[in-house]
Structure formats: C-alpha cells, structure tokens
Amino acid sequence: MVKKVTLLLLGLTALVASSVWAEDAVIARKAAQSLVLGIEALSDNRLVAVGERGHVLVSEDQGKSWKQVPSPTQATLTAVTFVNDKVGYAVGHEQVIIKTTDGGNSWQLQYHQEQDLDYPALLDVWFHDENHGVATGAYGLYLMTEDGGKTWEFVPLDDLEDPEFGLPHFYSFDFDKKNKRLYMAGEIGSIAVSEDLGKSWKALPSPYEGSFFRVKVTEAGTVHAMGLRGNLFRSADGGQTWKEIDTGSTASINDVVNVTATKLVYVCSDGVILVSNNDGLSVVKHQRKDRSALSSAVKVDDFKVVLGGEKGLFNADDNGLSNP
C-alpha cells in the first residue's frame, strides 16, 4: 500500500525533504503571520511558538505581541515542548531537533538526518525530565535520548507495525501524570501506551481506522483521541474502551486545550473551534469567519486562549471560550 505523509495541520500534504536544515532561519517581518504548528506556555507569561521555515517566536505578554528569535535551521518545525521554564526542544522536517536552555531566546541544533528519506519528518517530542525524552514522526520514526539530547537512538516499533500497512506515521504524545502513562497516536487508528516513559509500547484498542492527529489526557483524567474529518473519541478507562463524540463537523481536529477543569477547546481545520463544558462528552461548534486552518492552542489566562495556525498567531475571540 502506498503511504502518504500527513502533515499535522493540513491533512494529506507531502513532506518533501530539502536542504535547509543547516541554514539559519531568516528573520522575517511577518513571521508571526506565517504557518505555526506548535505553541508552548511557560509559567512566567512567556509563550514559545514554532512553524514553517524554522521560525521560532517568543511572547512575553501572553501572546499580545511576538518576537522572532534566531533559529539554527530553515526546516519546518512541527512541535515544541519544555521540560521547565528554561530547557526546551523543538522538532521538525529532516529529523531536525533543536534545543534551548534559556527559555527560547536562543537555540542550538542537536540532531538531523537529511539523508534518510525513509523518515522525512519528526512530528512530536516529549521529555520526562532534562535527560530522558522521545521524538516520533513519519513512517514509525521513533528516537530516544537519555542524555538531554546529546545523542539520540533510533528505536524500532515492531510491536506497533500493521501487517498490511506497515509502520504508521505517529503525530502526537501526551502524558498521564497521575497514572504515569505515556500515550502516542497516529494514522490508521493507531493508539499506543507506554508504562515505562516511552521505552516500550503496547497498542490499545482503536475505535476507528483513520488518522489521529492528537491524543490528550485531560485534567479530569480522560483520554481524548482526535483527527481526520472531525472524528473525536473519549475514553474514561485509559484507552480500553472509547465513546465517539458527535462534533457536527467534518473539519479535522488538530489540538485541544483545557480552559478549566472540565472545559475543553478543540481547534480544527477550516477555522472550526469546538467547545465542551463537560470534559468532551458533548461539544458546540463555532466557525471563525476567516476559515483559516488552526493547528495549535494554549491557555494563557483564566479563559484566554492563544491560537496558532495557517495565518500565524492570534488571541482567540470569544467563540464560547468565556466562562458560562
């Protein structure tokens, strides 16, 4: 079966390797209005966002204004995570991994693998502490570090390989802090769990055969898997059984954020925002006028959400986000 690499934001979009990993990102006047694929919030009102052409942007006022900072690559960056307020990592195309130790102000190239076209992109990264982290991406690509990213080891995911399809693309991690379980989700309905911080994985029962772009453990402790054509599923037992949630939308769901303990905001393609007041048991659809694709969201205040997507970074207008 022919595989297609699916970009987290845009659905079926080919990720073509190029020779830009080693070139510093160009400081662009409109970087904050270009494609953003990941945002992370730190505890000091600081936000860090990453996106196309190696762009890294920092806000020190909860997303009211943004400044592009130097980045050691022009490869598209797909995800960003922070271990604490200083140490963070971003991953992207050509298996690029970059690291910051000063809260996102400066970055160093840690890893890339331009020549290995079988694995053209990393799509998410997660760290348990400053030393132990994992990254995943296209065609089952899976890397692990135990020394703070100084070295990365390729780890085969043979137990997750589909007999017909082969290894799927994996798009997303999320960690259940209470139960110490790491989840990973991807295409062909792939959902897996690790009980040892990513060293080994076990496939979970899947409620459908399409792509999951995001897996999320909510503050209420439920697991949500979301993806193509508005498909959304919720599990209250750690992924053993799933309930399908009617979203009233065919827009692909790319991210979700807890606004309160039980209030969730899902962001989607076509400018769709889904809001739930009951931990995802039901959702209300809102449509942004510009209909631009949304890729990521982060909470920065009681009911304030900053969005990233096709047209860059901006604060969400109300769209049902305020407290009822």
KEKE-3310 file (N, C-alpha, C; in steps of 0.2 Angstrom, whole numbers, plus 5000, padded with zeros to 4 digits):
npx = (5004:5003:5010:5006:5013:5006:5004:5002:4994:4987:4982:4982:4996:5011:5027:5041:5058:5071:5086:5088:5091:5103:5104:5103:5087:5078:5076:5061:5049:5035:5034:5026:5014:5014:5014:5011:5014:5016:5014:5019:5017:5025:5028:5030:5022:5027:5027:5031:5032:5033:5036:5034:5048:5058:5055:5055:5046:5043:5034:5031:5021:5009:5005:5001:5010:5023:5040:5052:5065:5082:5085:5093:5090:5081:5072:5055:5047:5038:5033:5034:5042:5043:5054:5056:5055:5066:5073:5070:5064:5062:5056:5056:5055:5066:5071:5075:5081:5081:5087:5084:5091:5088:5075:5070:5075:5087:5094:5100:5106:5103:5102:5100:5094:5096:5099:5092:5079:5068:5063:5056:5052:5050:5037:5032:5037:5043:5047:5052:5061:5075:5085:5079:5070:5059:5055:5045:5038:5036:5032:5034:5045:5055:5064:5075:5082:5094:5102:5099:5098:5110:5114:5105:5095:5089:5074:5066:5049:5042:5032:5021:5018:5008:5001:4997:4999:5011:5023:5015:5013:5016:5009:5008:5011:5005:5005:5000:5000:4996:4994:5006:5007:5012:5005:5003:4998:4992:4992:4980:4971:4980:4984:4993:5001:5013:5021:5033:5039:5041:5050:5045:5031:5013:5000:4984:4966:4957:4945:4943:4948:4955:4966:4973:4977:4980:4982:4976:4977:4965:4962:4953:4956:4952:4955:4957:4956:4959:4955:4956:4943:4934:4933:4931:4935:4932:4939:4936:4943:4957:4960:4955:4942:4931:4921:4912:4911:4899:4903:4898:4904:4915:4928:4945:4952:4965:4971:4969:4964:4964:4953:4947:4944:4935:4932:4935:4944:4944:4954:4953:4954:4949:4945:4937:4931:4929:4919:4918:4909:4909:4920:4922:4911:4901:4900:4901:4899:4909:4912:4925:4926:4936:4940:4952:4964:4967:4980:4985:4984:4984:4982:4982:4978:4964:4952:4957:4964:4977:4979:4987:4991:4987:4987:4996:4999:4987:4976:4962:4945:4930:4921:4913:4922:4923:4919:4904)
npy = (4994:5011:5024:5040:5054:5063:5079:5087:5099:5101:5089:5078:5081:5081:5078:5085:5082:5094:5104:5112:5112:5115:5129:5145:5151:5164:5180:5186:5199:5197:5185:5181:5180:5169:5151:5142:5128:5123:5127:5132:5135:5144:5146:5160:5169:5168:5163:5151:5148:5138:5135:5136:5136:5136:5145:5152:5159:5171:5176:5188:5193:5185:5182:5194:5201:5197:5191:5186:5175:5170:5155:5139:5133:5131:5121:5116:5117:5107:5104:5109:5108:5110:5106:5113:5130:5135:5125:5118:5109:5108:5100:5094:5094:5084:5077:5086:5092:5104:5113:5123:5132:5143:5147:5149:5160:5158:5145:5129:5118:5101:5088:5080:5072:5072:5064:5052:5047:5039:5043:5056:5067:5073:5074:5076:5079:5074:5076:5068:5072:5082:5074:5063:5059:5058:5057:5057:5052:5052:5037:5028:5033:5034:5041:5041:5048:5049:5057:5071:5075:5075:5063:5053:5039:5028:5019:5004:5001:4988:4981:4989:4988:4987:4973:4974:4988:4992:5002:5015:5033:5043:5055:5062:5064:5062:5064:5055:5061:5057:5043:5039:5036:5036:5041:5038:5043:5040:5038:5026:5023:5022:5020:5020:5015:5018:5011:5014:5026:5028:5018:5006:5000:4997:4992:5000:4996:5002:5014:5018:5018:5028:5043:5049:5064:5070:5066:5067:5069:5074:5086:5081:5068:5059:5051:5058:5056:5062:5068:5066:5073:5078:5068:5062:5054:5048:5042:5034:5025:5023:5021:5008:5006:5016:5031:5038:5055:5066:5078:5087:5091:5091:5095:5093:5088:5096:5100:5101:5110:5112:5123:5126:5115:5106:5111:5111:5116:5113:5114:5116:5112:5123:5134:5130:5129:5119:5118:5112:5109:5099:5090:5085:5076:5082:5093:5110:5118:5131:5143:5151:5167:5169:5156:5150:5137:5129:5125:5123:5126:5136:5139:5154:5162:5164:5162:5164:5160:5157:5155:5146:5144:5142:5155:5161:5168:5172:5179:5171:5175:5177:5166:5156:5154:5160:5160:5151)
npz = (5000:4996:5005:5012:5018:5031:5035:5051:5052:5040:5034:5021:5015:5007:5014:5009:5008:5010:5007:5019:5032:5038:5037:5044:5051:5042:5048:5048:5044:5045:5052:5062:5057:5048:5045:5059:5069:5082:5100:5116:5133:5146:5163:5167:5160:5147:5130:5118:5101:5086:5069:5051:5040:5049:5059:5075:5088:5101:5115:5128:5134:5136:5123:5117:5109:5098:5095:5084:5086:5084:5074:5072:5060:5044:5042:5042:5058:5068:5081:5099:5115:5133:5146:5158:5163:5157:5149:5133:5119:5101:5086:5069:5051:5041:5051:5061:5076:5089:5103:5117:5131:5138:5140:5127:5120:5113:5102:5099:5086:5088:5082:5066:5051:5037:5025:5026:5019:5021:5033:5034:5043:5059:5071:5084:5101:5117:5134:5149:5159:5161:5155:5149:5135:5121:5103:5089:5073:5055:5046:5056:5063:5077:5090:5104:5119:5132:5138:5138:5125:5119:5112:5101:5099:5087:5089:5085:5082:5082:5088:5085:5072:5057:5049:5035:5032:5037:5046:5054:5052:5067:5076:5089:5106:5123:5141:5155:5170:5183:5182:5177:5163:5146:5131:5113:5097:5080:5062:5053:5064:5075:5092:5106:5121:5134:5148:5153:5152:5138:5133:5129:5120:5119:5109:5109:5110:5096:5091:5077:5060:5054:5054:5069:5074:5086:5103:5120:5137:5148:5161:5169:5169:5158:5142:5126:5109:5093:5076:5058:5048:5058:5068:5084:5099:5116:5131:5146:5153:5152:5138:5135:5131:5120:5117:5105:5100:5095:5084:5075:5064:5050:5049:5051:5067:5076:5088:5106:5121:5139:5146:5158:5172:5167:5155:5138:5123:5107:5092:5074:5057:5043:5051:5062:5078:5092:5107:5123:5138:5147:5149:5136:5133:5126:5112:5106:5091:5083:5071:5064:5055:5045:5042:5042:5043:5059:5070:5083:5101:5116:5133:5142:5152:5164:5155:5143:5127:5116:5099:5086:5068:5051:5047:5056:5073:5085:5097:5103:5098:5107:5104:5112:5123:5135:5152:5156)
capx = (5000:5007:5010:5007:5014:5001:5006:4998:4989:4984:4979:4986:5001:5018:5033:5047:5065:5075:5092:5088:5092:5109:5104:5099:5081:5078:5072:5055:5045:5029:5034:5020:5008:5015:5011:5013:5012:5016:5014:5020:5016:5029:5025:5031:5018:5030:5025:5036:5029:5037:5032:5037:5055:5062:5053:5054:5043:5043:5030:5032:5015:5003:5003:4999:5015:5028:5046:5055:5071:5086:5085:5098:5088:5076:5067:5049:5047:5031:5031:5039:5040:5048:5055:5055:5055:5072:5075:5065:5066:5058:5057:5053:5057:5073:5073:5079:5079:5084:5087:5086:5092:5087:5068:5068:5079:5092:5093:5106:5105:5106:5101:5096:5096:5094:5100:5087:5072:5063:5060:5057:5050:5048:5031:5031:5043:5041:5053:5050:5065:5080:5089:5075:5065:5057:5053:5041:5036:5033:5034:5035:5051:5055:5070:5075:5088:5094:5107:5097:5098:5117:5114:5098:5095:5083:5071:5061:5042:5040:5025:5015:5018:5002:5003:4996:5001:5017:5023:5011:5015:5014:5009:5006:5012:5003:5007:4995:5005:4993:4995:5012:5007:5013:5001:5005:4993:4994:4987:4977:4968:4985:4984:4998:5003:5019:5021:5040:5041:5042:5055:5042:5024:5008:4994:4977:4960:4956:4938:4942:4954:4958:4971:4973:4982:4982:4980:4976:4974:4963:4963:4948:4959:4950:4959:4954:4959:4955:4959:4953:4935:4930:4932:4933:4934:4934:4940:4937:4947:4964:4960:4952:4935:4930:4915:4913:4908:4897:4906:4894:4909:4920:4934:4950:4954:4972:4973:4964:4967:4959:4952:4945:4945:4931:4930:4940:4943:4947:4955:4952:4955:4943:4943:4932:4933:4924:4920:4915:4909:4908:4926:4921:4905:4897:4904:4897:4904:4910:4915:4928:4924:4942:4940:4959:4966:4970:4984:4988:4981:4987:4979:4987:4974:4958:4948:4961:4967:4981:4979:4992:4988:4989:4989:5000:4997:4982:4971:4955:4940:4926:4919:4911:4928:4922:4915:4897)
capy = (5000:5017:5028:5047:5058:5068:5085:5088:5104:5101:5083:5074:5085:5078:5082:5083:5084:5099:5105:5119:5110:5118:5136:5149:5154:5171:5184:5189:5204:5194:5178:5179:5179:5163:5145:5140:5122:5121:5133:5130:5141:5144:5149:5167:5173:5168:5158:5150:5145:5136:5134:5135:5139:5136:5151:5152:5166:5171:5182:5189:5196:5181:5182:5201:5203:5192:5192:5181:5174:5166:5148:5136:5129:5133:5116:5117:5115:5104:5104:5111:5106:5112:5102:5118:5137:5136:5120:5116:5106:5108:5095:5096:5091:5082:5075:5091:5093:5109:5114:5129:5132:5150:5149:5150:5165:5155:5138:5125:5111:5094:5082:5080:5066:5074:5059:5046:5050:5035:5046:5063:5072:5072:5077:5077:5077:5074:5074:5067:5077:5086:5069:5057:5061:5054:5060:5052:5055:5049:5030:5025:5035:5035:5042:5041:5051:5048:5062:5078:5076:5075:5058:5051:5032:5025:5013:5001:5000:4982:4979:4993:4988:4984:4968:4976:4995:4994:5007:5021:5040:5045:5063:5065:5061:5065:5060:5055:5062:5053:5036:5038:5033:5040:5039:5041:5042:5042:5036:5020:5022:5019:5022:5016:5017:5016:5011:5015:5033:5028:5013:5001:5002:4992:4995:5000:4995:5008:5015:5018:5016:5034:5046:5053:5070:5072:5062:5071:5067:5080:5087:5076:5061:5055:5051:5060:5055:5066:5068:5067:5074:5079:5062:5063:5049:5049:5035:5035:5019:5023:5019:5001:5007:5023:5033:5043:5061:5069:5085:5091:5094:5086:5098:5089:5091:5096:5101:5103:5113:5113:5130:5125:5108:5102:5115:5110:5119:5109:5118:5112:5115:5127:5139:5127:5128:5115:5120:5107:5111:5093:5086:5081:5072:5085:5099:5115:5120:5138:5144:5158:5170:5168:5149:5148:5131:5130:5119:5123:5131:5136:5143:5159:5166:5161:5160:5166:5155:5159:5150:5146:5140:5144:5163:5163:5168:5177:5178:5168:5179:5174:5159:5152:5152:5164:5156:5152)
capz = (5000:4995:5010:5011:5024:5033:5039:5056:5051:5033:5032:5017:5012:5007:5017:5005:5011:5006:5010:5023:5039:5041:5036:5049:5049:5040:5052:5043:5047:5046:5054:5067:5052:5044:5047:5066:5071:5089:5105:5122:5138:5152:5169:5168:5155:5141:5126:5113:5095:5081:5062:5044:5038:5055:5063:5082:5090:5108:5118:5135:5137:5135:5116:5114:5104:5097:5093:5081:5088:5079:5074:5068:5054:5040:5041:5046:5064:5069:5088:5104:5122:5138:5152:5163:5160:5153:5144:5129:5112:5095:5081:5063:5045:5040:5058:5065:5084:5091:5110:5121:5138:5141:5139:5120:5117:5108:5100:5096:5083:5091:5078:5060:5047:5030:5020:5027:5016:5023:5038:5032:5047:5066:5072:5091:5105:5124:5139:5156:5163:5157:5152:5146:5130:5115:5097:5084:5066:5049:5044:5063:5066:5084:5093:5111:5122:5139:5140:5137:5118:5116:5107:5100:5097:5084:5092:5081:5085:5078:5090:5083:5064:5054:5044:5029:5030:5039:5052:5053:5055:5073:5076:5095:5113:5129:5147:5161:5176:5189:5181:5174:5157:5140:5125:5107:5092:5073:5057:5053:5070:5079:5098:5110:5128:5137:5155:5156:5149:5131:5131:5126:5118:5118:5105:5113:5105:5092:5089:5070:5056:5051:5057:5075:5074:5093:5109:5125:5144:5151:5168:5173:5168:5152:5136:5120:5103:5088:5070:5052:5047:5064:5072:5091:5104:5123:5135:5153:5156:5149:5131:5134:5128:5118:5116:5099:5102:5089:5083:5070:5059:5046:5049:5055:5074:5077:5095:5111:5127:5145:5148:5165:5174:5163:5149:5133:5117:5101:5086:5069:5050:5041:5056:5066:5085:5096:5114:5128:5145:5151:5148:5130:5132:5120:5110:5102:5085:5082:5065:5063:5049:5040:5040:5041:5047:5066:5072:5090:5105:5123:5138:5145:5157:5166:5150:5137:5123:5110:5093:5080:5063:5044:5047:5061:5080:5087:5103:5101:5100:5112:5102:5118:5127:5141:5157:5156)
cpx = (5004:5005:5010:5008:5009:5003:5000:4992:4984:4981:4984:4991:5008:5023:5039:5053:5068:5082:5093:5089:5097:5109:5100:5092:5082:5074:5067:5051:5038:5029:5029:5014:5009:5013:5015:5010:5012:5017:5015:5020:5021:5026:5026:5028:5022:5027:5030:5032:5034:5033:5037:5044:5059:5060:5052:5052:5042:5038:5031:5026:5009:5000:5000:5004:5020:5034:5049:5062:5076:5085:5090:5096:5082:5071:5061:5049:5039:5029:5037:5037:5045:5048:5054:5055:5061:5074:5069:5068:5060:5060:5054:5055:5064:5076:5077:5076:5084:5083:5088:5087:5091:5080:5066:5071:5084:5092:5099:5103:5108:5106:5098:5098:5093:5094:5095:5080:5067:5059:5060:5055:5049:5042:5029:5037:5040:5047:5050:5054:5070:5084:5085:5069:5064:5054:5050:5039:5034:5036:5037:5042:5050:5062:5070:5082:5088:5100:5106:5098:5105:5117:5106:5098:5088:5081:5066:5054:5039:5033:5019:5014:5011:5004:5003:4999:5008:5017:5019:5015:5012:5015:5009:5008:5007:5004:5002:5000:5002:4995:5001:5012:5008:5009:5004:5000:4996:4989:4985:4974:4973:4984:4988:4999:5009:5019:5028:5043:5044:5047:5052:5034:5020:5002:4988:4972:4959:4949:4937:4948:4957:4963:4969:4978:4984:4978:4981:4973:4972:4964:4958:4950:4956:4955:4955:4958:4955:4959:4955:4945:4931:4929:4935:4931:4936:4934:4940:4940:4954:4965:4958:4946:4935:4923:4916:4908:4906:4899:4902:4898:4913:4927:4939:4952:4961:4975:4968:4968:4962:4959:4951:4946:4941:4929:4936:4938:4947:4948:4956:4954:4948:4940:4938:4935:4927:4925:4915:4915:4909:4914:4925:4916:4901:4901:4899:4902:4903:4914:4919:4927:4930:4943:4947:4960:4969:4974:4985:4984:4984:4983:4984:4984:4968:4954:4951:4965:4971:4981:4985:4989:4991:4991:4993:4997:4992:4979:4965:4950:4935:4924:4917:4917:4927:4918:4908:4894)
cpy = (5006:5021:5036:5050:5063:5073:5086:5093:5103:5095:5080:5079:5082:5082:5080:5086:5089:5100:5112:5118:5114:5126:5139:5151:5162:5175:5188:5194:5201:5187:5176:5178:5173:5157:5143:5133:5120:5128:5130:5136:5139:5147:5156:5171:5172:5162:5157:5146:5143:5135:5133:5139:5140:5142:5148:5159:5165:5177:5182:5192:5192:5181:5189:5203:5197:5194:5186:5181:5170:5159:5145:5132:5132:5127:5118:5114:5113:5104:5106:5109:5109:5108:5107:5125:5139:5131:5117:5113:5107:5103:5097:5091:5089:5079:5080:5091:5099:5110:5121:5128:5139:5152:5151:5156:5163:5148:5135:5119:5105:5088:5083:5073:5067:5068:5053:5048:5045:5038:5053:5068:5069:5076:5079:5075:5078:5072:5073:5071:5079:5081:5065:5060:5057:5058:5055:5056:5051:5042:5027:5027:5036:5035:5043:5044:5050:5053:5069:5080:5076:5069:5055:5044:5030:5019:5010:5000:4994:4980:4983:4993:4984:4979:4970:4983:4996:4998:5013:5028:5041:5052:5066:5061:5065:5061:5061:5055:5057:5046:5034:5034:5038:5037:5042:5039:5044:5039:5029:5018:5020:5023:5017:5019:5014:5016:5013:5021:5032:5022:5008:5003:4996:4996:4995:4998:5002:5008:5016:5018:5023:5037:5050:5058:5072:5067:5067:5068:5073:5080:5083:5069:5057:5056:5053:5059:5058:5066:5070:5068:5074:5073:5063:5057:5050:5042:5037:5030:5018:5020:5012:5001:5015:5024:5038:5049:5064:5076:5090:5094:5089:5090:5094:5092:5091:5097:5102:5106:5113:5120:5130:5117:5103:5105:5114:5114:5115:5114:5114:5116:5119:5132:5136:5127:5124:5117:5115:5110:5105:5088:5082:5077:5075:5091:5104:5118:5128:5139:5151:5160:5169:5161:5147:5142:5133:5124:5118:5128:5130:5141:5147:5162:5162:5158:5162:5161:5159:5153:5151:5142:5143:5151:5165:5163:5173:5175:5176:5174:5175:5166:5154:5150:5155:5159:5157:5154)
cpz = (5000:5001:5008:5018:5025:5037:5045:5055:5045:5031:5027:5013:5012:5010:5013:5008:5007:5010:5014:5030:5042:5040:5042:5047:5047:5045:5048:5047:5048:5048:5059:5063:5048:5048:5054:5067:5078:5094:5111:5127:5144:5157:5170:5162:5148:5137:5120:5107:5090:5074:5056:5044:5044:5060:5071:5085:5098:5110:5125:5138:5135:5128:5113:5108:5104:5094:5090:5084:5083:5080:5070:5062:5050:5039:5045:5052:5066:5076:5093:5111:5127:5144:5159:5160:5156:5147:5140:5122:5107:5090:5075:5057:5045:5047:5062:5072:5086:5099:5112:5128:5142:5139:5132:5117:5112:5108:5097:5092:5086:5086:5071:5056:5040:5025:5021:5025:5018:5029:5038:5037:5054:5067:5079:5095:5112:5128:5146:5161:5159:5153:5147:5141:5124:5109:5092:5078:5061:5049:5051:5065:5073:5087:5101:5114:5129:5142:5138:5130:5115:5111:5107:5097:5093:5087:5088:5085:5082:5081:5088:5075:5062:5049:5037:5027:5032:5045:5050:5055:5062:5074:5083:5101:5118:5135:5152:5167:5182:5188:5178:5167:5151:5134:5119:5102:5085:5068:5058:5060:5075:5086:5102:5116:5130:5144:5158:5152:5142:5129:5128:5125:5117:5114:5109:5107:5102:5090:5081:5067:5053:5055:5063:5074:5081:5098:5115:5132:5147:5159:5172:5172:5163:5146:5130:5114:5097:5081:5064:5052:5053:5069:5079:5095:5111:5126:5142:5157:5153:5142:5130:5130:5126:5116:5110:5101:5095:5089:5079:5065:5056:5045:5054:5062:5075:5084:5100:5118:5133:5146:5156:5166:5169:5156:5144:5127:5112:5095:5080:5062:5049:5046:5061:5073:5089:5103:5118:5135:5150:5150:5141:5129:5127:5119:5106:5097:5084:5075:5064:5056:5043:5038:5039:5046:5054:5068:5079:5094:5112:5127:5141:5151:5159:5160:5143:5133:5117:5105:5089:5074:5056:5043:5053:5068:5081:5093:5100:5103:5104:5110:5107:5123:5134:5146:5157:5162)
residu = (MET:VAL:LYS:LYS:VAL:THR:LEU:LEU:LEU:LEU:GLY:LEU:THR:ALA:LEU:VAL:ALA:SER:SER:VAL:TRP:ALA:GLU:ASP:ALA:VAL:ILE:ALA:ARG:LYS:ALA:ALA:GLN:SER:LEU:VAL:LEU:GLY:ILE:GLU:ALA:LEU:SER:ASP:ASN:ARG:LEU:VAL:ALA:VAL:GLY:GLU:ARG:GLY:HIS:VAL:LEU:VAL:SER:GLU:ASP:GLN:GLY:LYS:SER:TRP:LYS:GLN:VAL:PRO:SER:PRO:THR:GLN:ALA:THR:LEU:THR:ALA:VAL:THR:PHE:VAL:ASN:ASP:LYS:VAL:GLY:TYR:ALA:VAL:GLY:HIS:GLU:GLN:VAL:ILE:ILE:LYS:THR:THR:ASP:GLY:GLY:ASN:SER:TRP:GLN:LEU:GLN:TYR:HIS:GLN:GLU:GLN:ASP:LEU:ASP:TYR:PRO:ALA:LEU:LEU:ASP:VAL:TRP:PHE:HIS:ASP:GLU:ASN:HIS:GLY:VAL:ALA:THR:GLY:ALA:TYR:GLY:LEU:TYR:LEU:MET:THR:GLU:ASP:GLY:GLY:LYS:THR:TRP:GLU:PHE:VAL:PRO:LEU:ASP:ASP:LEU:GLU:ASP:PRO:GLU:PHE:GLY:LEU:PRO:HIS:PHE:TYR:SER:PHE:ASP:PHE:ASP:LYS:LYS:ASN:LYS:ARG:LEU:TYR:MET:ALA:GLY:GLU:ILE:GLY:SER:ILE:ALA:VAL:SER:GLU:ASP:LEU:GLY:LYS:SER:TRP:LYS:ALA:LEU:PRO:SER:PRO:TYR:GLU:GLY:SER:PHE:PHE:ARG:VAL:LYS:VAL:THR:GLU:ALA:GLY:THR:VAL:HIS:ALA:MET:GLY:LEU:ARG:GLY:ASN:LEU:PHE:ARG:SER:ALA:ASP:GLY:GLY:GLN:THR:TRP:LYS:GLU:ILE:ASP:THR:GLY:SER:THR:ALA:SER:ILE:ASN:ASP:VAL:VAL:ASN:VAL:THR:ALA:THR:LYS:LEU:VAL:TYR:VAL:CYS:SER:ASP:GLY:VAL:ILE:LEU:VAL:SER:ASN:ASN:ASP:GLY:LEU:SER:VAL:VAL:LYS:HIS:GLN:ARG:LYS:ASP:ARG:SER:ALA:LEU:SER:SER:ALA:VAL:LYS:VAL:ASP:ASP:PHE:LYS:VAL:VAL:LEU:GLY:GLY:GLU:LYS:GLY:LEU:PHE:ASN:ALA:ASP:ASP:ASN:GLY:LEU:SER:ASN:PRO)
# end
